[in-house]
Structures are given as C-alpha cells and as structure tokens.
Amino acid sequence: MTTVVKCPTCGKDVRWVPENRFRPFCSERCKQIDLGAWAAEKYRIGGNEDDTPPDDEAPPTDTRQ
C-alpha cells in the first residue's frame, strides 16, 4: 500500500515513495516556491518573542575574587 500525501504548496496528491525525489512536494516548482517563502520569512516557527533575550543584553560578569 502506497501512502499518499498532499503537496504542501499546491495540494495535489503525492505518492510517498522513494522514486519521488521531490516528496512531500509534487514537483521541483512547488519545492522552490516553498523554499522561496522560507527565504522571504513568510513562515515563522511558533513561540513567544519574550522567550528570547535581546541581542544587546550583556552576558553576566563573574564577580568572584
């Protein structure tokens, strides 16, 4: 039995087999569209921005003598 998934870009049915070198995408075109969206920062990984310290925050100094 072959697993079938939807292409994340266009929604077309895609057979999940080793011969499909573009999986989970249906084609090179859909793969490149998705890569371009990541490069343009259209996708975000979930999280809260408050979890990350600001870049300009100085690291703690060692006060031991």
N, C-alpha and C positions, 0 to 999 in steps of 0.2 A: 504494500500500500504506500503510495507516494503522498507526502504532506504537501498541501497547497496553502500558501500564504498570500496576503495582499501586498502588492508593491506599496511601500510607504509614500512614494511620490505621486503615483497616478491611480492606485487602487486596483490595477489589473491583477488577475490571478497569476501566481508564480509558483512553479513546481520547485520544491526544496530538494534538489538532487545535486550531487557533486558536479555533474556536467554543466549546471547553470552557474557560470563564473560570476554573474552579477548579483546573485542572491544576497539579500532579500529583495533586490530591485529586479525589474523586468528587463532592463536594458542599460547600456553604458550611459545613455542620455539621462535616464532617471537617477542613476548613481551620481552623475556630475551635477545635476540640479540640486540634489541633497547636499553634496559637498559644498557647493556654492552658498547654500543657505547657512551652513555652519560657518563658513568663512566670513559671511556678512553679518554674523552674530544674530541671525533671525531665530535661532534656537537657544534656549537657556536651560541649564541644569538647575532643578529646583533647589531651594534653600533660602535662607534669610540673610540679607546683606549684613545684618547686625552681628552675625556669627564670625565675620572676618575682621580682624583689627585693621585700622587704617595703615596705609603704606608708610606714612610719615611718623608712625609711633616708634620711638626709640626702644631698643631692646633693654631689658633690665640690666643694671650695672651691679657688679659684685662689690658689696660693701664690707666684706670680711677683711680682717687685717691679720 
